[in-house]
Amino acid sequence: MSSLSVFHQSTPDIPNKVLTHLEDIAATLAEQGIRFERWTAQSPVQADAGKAGVLAAYQVQIHRLQHEGGYRAVDVISASGDPMSELLDEHVYSDDLVRFFAAGRSLVSVRAGDYVHAVVCEKGDLIVVPAGLRVWIDGGDNPHFVAVRLFNRPEGVVAQFTGEKLAERYARLDD
């Protein structure tokens, strides 16, 4: 189940708010300019579908999002087993962070002002974080997910790490 926990930076172990209803999550994130939606596949996605199968199943939604956001490049990434430690530190992107989770789950944490919005994204969830917001991403101790990424530039984007250690104070996906 998707969820959103909102923390004040001064209390990283006690959320001010915990939400599990899609509409509540989307409305709270929208206050920070973050888009959150749930997508349904146009056709069933088989376990062995591969990148082409995933893109075909969500083709209508992907094309709509490309048109709305001007995203020119699309790719599919997957993780299975190896922790993604490089994205656990706070970083920013020069373009929007656009992720649609076709399978599995991941924790996307966004710092906006004095608050951290920790979103557990699961199968069917789209999250669009505006460029410049500070984020960290946790796939868990034993990550398993398939995600569609959209970019403004064909070459994609590179994380710019802030050097701040705030992310270390918050619970991880598997905590």
Sequence and secondary structure as in RCSB ss.txt:
>XXXX:A:sequence
MSSLSVFHQSTPDIPNKVLTHLEDIAATLAEQGIRFERWTAQSPVQADAGKAGVLAAYQVQIHRLQHEGGYRAVD
VISASGDPMSELLDEHVYSDDLVRFFAAGRSLVSVRAGDYVHAVVCEKGDLIVVPAGLRVWIDGGDNPHFVAVRL
FNRPEGVVAQFTGEKLAERYARLDD
>XXXX:A:secstr
  EEEEEETT TTS SEEE SHHHHHHHHHTTT EEEE   SS   TT HHHHHHHHTHHHHHHHHHHHT  EEE
EEEEESS  GGGSS EE SS EEEEEEEEEEEEEEEETTEEEEEEEETTEEEEE TT EEEEE  SS EEEEEEE
ESSTT    EE    GGGGS  TT 
